[in-house]
Amino acid sequence: MASDFLSVIQPSDPKQREDRSSEKSLPILPVRDTVLFPHAVLPLTVGRESSIQLINSLGEEKSIVVVAQRDARLDAPQPSDLHAYGTLATIHKVVKMPNQSLFVFTEGTERVKLGNFSQIEPFMTASVQLIPEIHATKGPVLEAMQRNVLTQFQQIVTASPTLSDELQTIAMNIDDPGRLVDFIASSLPFLATTDKQELLETPDVSARLERINKHLAKELEVQQLRNKIQSEVQDQVQQSQRDYYLREQMKAIQKELGEQDEGQKDIEELREKIENAGMPEETKKEAIKELNRLGRMSPMAADYSLTRNYIEWLAVLPWAKSSGAEVDIIKAREILDEDHYDLKKVKDRILDYLAVRRLKPDMKGPILCFVGPPGVGKTSLGRSIARALSREFRRISLGGMHDEAELRGHRRTYIGALPGQIIQNLRRTGTNDPVFMLDEIDKLGRDFRGDPSSALLEILDPAQNNTFRDNYLDQPFDLSKVLFICTANQLDPIPAPLLDRMEIIDLQGYTEEEKTHIAFRYLIPRQIKENGIQEENIEFPKETIGYIVRHYTREAGVRKLEQLIGTVCRKQARRIAEGKDDKLVVTKEIIQEFLGGIKVRVDTEIAERTKRAGVAVGLAWTPAGGDVLFIEANKMKGKGGFSRTGQIGEVMQESMQAALTWIRSNAKSVGLEEDFMNDIDLHIHVPAGAIPKDGPSAGVTMATALISLLTDKPVRPLTAMTGEITLSGNVLPVGGIKEKFLAAKRAGVETVILPAENRQNVEEDLMPEQVAGVSIHYASRIEDVLAVALPSTPAEEKKDEAVREEVLQHADA
């Protein structure tokens, strides 16, 4: 095809042929990402201006040199941007395209090496040198290599869906090994341009065979791996389709036979539960929607179990199931009296609630909040209310709860999501009107996980909780029928909006007589039973229980008392186990042997410490009930200094300063010189310095202690007081009167001084039997306090001394 041209530049003499080839320059056509091999036909799209001019400048001689660019991105390549080897080609046909580009059909003829460039513009021309093929290896080795290449090529064409089978036939009809390599290289689309260029630049036929052999072997291995992967994927898809078809056929067969598979049976059971749950219509629609979605899911799906759990939660909740028991007021009174001693006001309030519940079953129940020190029976009252109502009882401890999701539940998008404690306990009770005891509501926490107290606002508000929405269910649930009872040791930590939704019922402490009664009625029988002994094995005399209460416990409730009774019962159980079957009568000596020496000597402590002037006994409120507080004052030589110690807060320090200011301004009225502070320093101290103390209730006690010190008159024995003082000498009312009074009585106090405005608290909160044995004096001015607390004559001082000695001797006895 290029014989005319070759006859010109390729004479029979090689030397002459080389000389002739350098005489004439041929046009150079740069191409991108394309390598033309000899004897191969290749259509080219020519769009560059220089290349179009090159094609148009050709006359009858249609010979050009096709050379690949080193960098395909260059639009105007220079000679240095071209490979040194190209292919001599003949143009057979040129077609003009609508976009002014040319479509050129070329056929490669010979390998050539570019020489000197004679022209750059408008297109490049250069002298070329023909590169003859080299047959370094001949004979059987070359033939074996050729056959190996042909075999691999046939395998690749057979396995490839994109290569035509005609390529095998063409390749089999090529005898020349060099032409075979060129044909295979031009036919393989996976060969990179650089690999093709290397083959073009290799004149040694055997070397070309080795190169193409490596490429074919690599492609054959890749093709085999691809086919293997494709086969595995196809097998998996076919298996899934087969399983699906079999499963559908099984469903159809079971339907014809009237049978169901386990999955379908489970779906139908859930559907029946949803129908019988009595849930609201909107919730029912959502449950049916999720159930239909579950029926279309494969049991192997990732969210199958999550969806099923959600539907099951909706189906098993007691949407419309109530306990149905009627309220029996007489029975409720008997149960409350049976389970709890005293607490008359608390029981009356509970019976009032139950009476209204009986007359109006659909009432929006108030939220009761029992507030009192530990061990006074707050939680057990909730159990008694549930028993009186014949309802289920559930206790939810809120102490230390930080995560709002503990109450509201988690969103279903989270792994391991569950409803909150409210919904979980409703499922456990199986009714929508149980008694929920929310214990320790004053000990709720808050952090980055949320504020549980804010979540309780909706739960405890009768106007809102009929549409309580748990995050997991995301459906409204009516909590208005649930009786919520909260407990707390103190009200201060409870947020005001939450406190506003609750009705506060105070449970103060017990007196010694009440504790003794509770011990014989409840504590001793329970501890005898829990420790495995019989009633005939042990006996607690009344004076022994009083001894334990007086000298081994210092609490408002009875929890510590029950623990001590349990300790004695365990000692007797051990004696019985060791073979000592005799009945144990618990005496004071036995108590000291089993429980150790006396732990509390408050009655003797008051008499002992008030022997000297400058010591007064105050009354304080604590979360565990009331307590007595000693205030001590002393003086020394100095220049009017005033020291205050005992880890006291700012409020108590202000009370001390106010008391001293009143004394200095009224020095003459209390029998002091106006300049009594000139030569002395005063020091007032509240013992137990490791315990923080603060509160506006010790002003009168501090004033009494200072005047006792300065007038050298000891405070009257077994006398305690509480109240705040102003600069003008008025006594202000204080809180916690019942707790403080019971603490004074537990400590053996016989005279209590209270602010006059607290008289109503005494009359409302204290029973006559609680007040019995204690003289109460009401003071509106500090002078009223001093008149009762300090002796006014030497005879009274002698009488006070005799009383102290009698108390101390009685304690020693």
Buried (B, 14 or more C-beta within 10 A) or exposed (E): EBEEBBEBBBBEEEEEBBEBBEEBBBBBBBBBEBBBBBBBEBEBBBEBEBBBBBBEEEEEEBBBBBBBBBEEEEEEBEBEEBBEBBBBBBBEEBEEEEEEBBEBBBBBBBBBBBBEBEEEEEBBBBBBBBBEBBEEBEEEEBEEBBEBBBEBBBBBBEBBEEBEEEBBEEBEEBEEBBBBBBBBBBBBEBBEBEBBBBBBBBBBBBBBBBBBBEBBBEBBEEBEEEEEEEEEEEEEEEEEEEEEEEEEEEBEEBEEEEEBEEBBEBBEEBBEBBEEBEBBEEBBEBBBEBBEEBBEBEEEEEEBEBBBBBBBBBBBBBBEBEBEEEBBBEBBBEBBEEBBBBBEBBBEBBBEBBEBBBEEEEBEBBBBBBBBBBBBBBBEBBBBBBBBBBBBBBBBBBEEBBBBBBBBBBEBEEEEBBBBBBBBBBEEBEBBBBBBBBBBBBBBBBEEEBBBBBBBBBBBBBEBBBEBEBBBBEBBBBBBBBBBBBBBBBBEBBBEEBBEBBEEBBBBBBBBBBBBBBBBEBBBEBBBEEBEBEEEBBEBEEEBBBBBBBBBBBBBBBBBBBBBBBBBBBBBBEBBEEEEEEEBEBBBEBBBEBBEEBEBBBBBBBBBBBBBBBBBBBBBBBBBBBBBBBBBBBBEEBEEEBEBEBEBEEBBEEBBBBBBEBBBEBBEEBEBEEEBBEEBBBBBBBBEEEEEBBBBBBBBBBBBBBBBBBBEBBBBBBBBBBBBBEEEBBBBBBBBBBBBBBBBBBBBBBBBBBBBBBBEBBEEBBEEEBBEEBEBBBBBBBEBBBEBBBBEEEEEBEBBBEBBEEBBEEBEE
